[in-house]
Amino acid sequence: MKHFRFSFLFTAICLALSAYWGYSHTGLSGAMTAVGIAAILGIMEVSLSFDNAVVNASVLRTWNAYWQTIFLTVGILIAVFGMRLIFPLLIVSQAADLGMMEVWNLAMNDPKQFSTHLINHHAEVAAFGGVFLLLVFLNFLFDEDKELHWMGHIEEKMAGFGKIGSVPILLALVVVVFSINLVESSKQFVVLMAGVWGLITYVGVDFISGLLEKEEESDVNIGAVVKSGGIGGFLYLEVLDASFSFDGVIGAFAITSDVVIIMLGLAIGAMFVRSMTVYLVRQGTLEEFVYLEHGAHYAIGILALIMFASMKYHIPEIFTGLIGVAFILASLWSSIKHKRQLA
């Protein structure tokens, strides 16, 4: 439990702040309601992002202690305040052509109008986050260096296509192009550009990571901080976390329109995801349960497709969360069977 001590402390602080916020507006009943909603949002975020923790751990386990610490300190600040607070404000600011302070006042004084602005731009957000997550899954699926294949011969054959590096990009572009048919014609170009920018972001982060690794291999001194993990890996995990948080932030407005409660509730979930990531790394869980990483990536692939589908159809957050949990449990069971066979 030592890996979760700070998360429990952080949860207590966030729930106390929620109670104070609710009490300052509508008294004791408001405090109780605010605490309940914040707790629900925290649980929802954890259920939606457990596969995120597994994928984070698969990357983080190769990092040194310095970059692991950076991910758990600077990274959590970006995750909590950047993605759960600043990013929604930025979307509304651009959409409504207002300054950030005006948008903040709108969020505080007229949260329903704020949430309406945000939800109206769900399609663009889904296209950006969906294509990034889809590329994470496709690059895992078409990885020819994988030694274990959860789906057996089919997955092994798919991995063989990894020799052609452009296959994930091609498939992601095809999905983006077809997805614009899910929105009205006035939004199609904006959604297409959001998808393209998601693809550019993934390739850009991958390029930075590869460039830094190449410089390290050439014994070029790029600073003591750029080591195992480095800036490229840090950017990758932050954008990955952002892609996971998009739907959580927008989905939270279906529960409440109070921006402060949404930020506090989702922050609780984000902190527990970080703690789960550390637990998986320190306990060596991914080495013990070899198919867990596979299950998480398949869950990410399904989540990406759900994000694209959500441009037109309402998909309950509980369904999205259960799909991810189902893949994780299935891969865990396969890992246990694999261990028994080896024994």
Number of C-alpha atoms within 10 A of each C-alpha: 8 8 16 17 12 14 21 15 12 17 22 13 14 22 24 16 19 28 23 18 18 22 17 12 11 11 13 14 12 18 21 16 16 28 23 16 20 30 22 16 27 24 17 20 28 22 21 27 26 23 28 27 25 27 23 25 25 20 16 24 19 13 19 13 13 14 22 20 13 13 22 16 13 10 20 20 15 17 25 21 14 16 26 26 21 16 15 22 26 19 18 25 20 12 13 13 11 15 14 16 11 13 23 21 13 18 21 15 12 14 20 17 13 25 22 13 18 22 18 11 18 20 28 23 23 27 32 27 29 34 32 28 27 26 23 21 22 23 18 20 24 22 18 17 11 13 8 12 17 17 10 9 10 10 16 19 14 15 21 15 16 19 12 10 12 11 15 21 18 10 15 20 18 11 18 23 15 11 21 23 14 17 15 11 10 8 15 18 14 16 27 21 15 22 30 20 17 25 24 15 18 21 15 15 19 15 13 17 19 14 13 20 17 12 12 16 9 9 8 10 9 11 8 7 11 17 16 18 25 21 16 19 22 21 21 22 20 18 20 19 24 20 25 25 23 21 23 21 23 20 19 25 19 12 13 17 19 20 23 19 25 26 23 30 30 30 28 27 27 25 25 27 27 24 21 22 25 23 19 20 23 13 10 13 16 20 14 13 18 20 23 26 25 24 25 28 26 23 26 27 22 19 24 26 18 19 28 26 18 18 23 16 11 9 14 11 18 11 12 18 20 14 18 25 20 14 21 24 14 13 22 21 15 18 20 14 13 14 13 9 8 6 6
